[in-house]
């Protein structure tokens, strides 16, 4: 049942919505190359690859070169965490 007050989105709107999600992620996280693809089972796969080299220190801090998720929201959460780790590593005195 759709949310009250809103009609269910037609299929064409789904493609535009996904495009907007991709645009928002790319704008919010410019340090990452963000892509949307399909895995071997035909499921959507959102991936992001860090545009800068990942040093041994960054790896030790938990920074990953590549993160992925089944949807935009999951990927956004993973990217927010990765950015926290990157910023924390860049400022070791913080926390």
Secondary structure, 3 states (H helix, E strand, C coil): CCCCCCCCCCHHHHHHHHHHHHHHHHHHCCCEEEEEEECCCCCEEEEEEECCCCCHHHHHCCCCCEEEECCHHHHHHHHHHHHHHHHHHHCCCCC
